[in-house]
């Protein structure tokens, strides 16, 4: 472990390898050669960063002075269209209190379900058992609905019917 040195100006404790940033880092008693310093990471690279920031600021000021209008935050046409459609749907809702209550109840239900799952996950044997049950049910579902062609067609027809009910409703 490298000895620590207190700097008189700040009173902070620093390692000699850290205080000599310009020099290559010393190996600590292992006899390994020191690694070369990375370019641009030493303190002598700071003026380069400052000049880059000044150039960037100069370019920003130049673009602002050129009279180009700043792009609006919601420049995306799809986002604007989605927000307008959402506003129209909200205006069509007759019982806003019920919809808001349902949304809050759904959020609280999801939060509490996450807490229950988290509590079950902390128990020693239950997560492994749940994983085995999940793998078993996934295999059963694939066997029952996906392996054979008639079953697969019936399953996809059922999914399409549910999808159409949701979309049309």
HELIX and SHEET records of a PDB file:
HELIX    1   1 UNK A   16  UNK A   19  1                                   4    
HELIX    2   2 UNK A   43  UNK A   45  5                                   3    
HELIX    3   3 UNK A   46  UNK A   65  1                                  20    
HELIX    4   4 UNK A   77  UNK A   92  1                                  16    
HELIX    5   5 UNK A   96  UNK A  122  1                                  27    
HELIX    6   6 UNK A  126  UNK A  145  1                                  20    
HELIX    7   7 UNK A  149  UNK A  168  1                                  20    
SHEET    1   A 2 UNK A   4  UNK A   6  0                                        
SHEET    2   A 2 UNK A  13  UNK A  15 -1                                        
END                                                                             
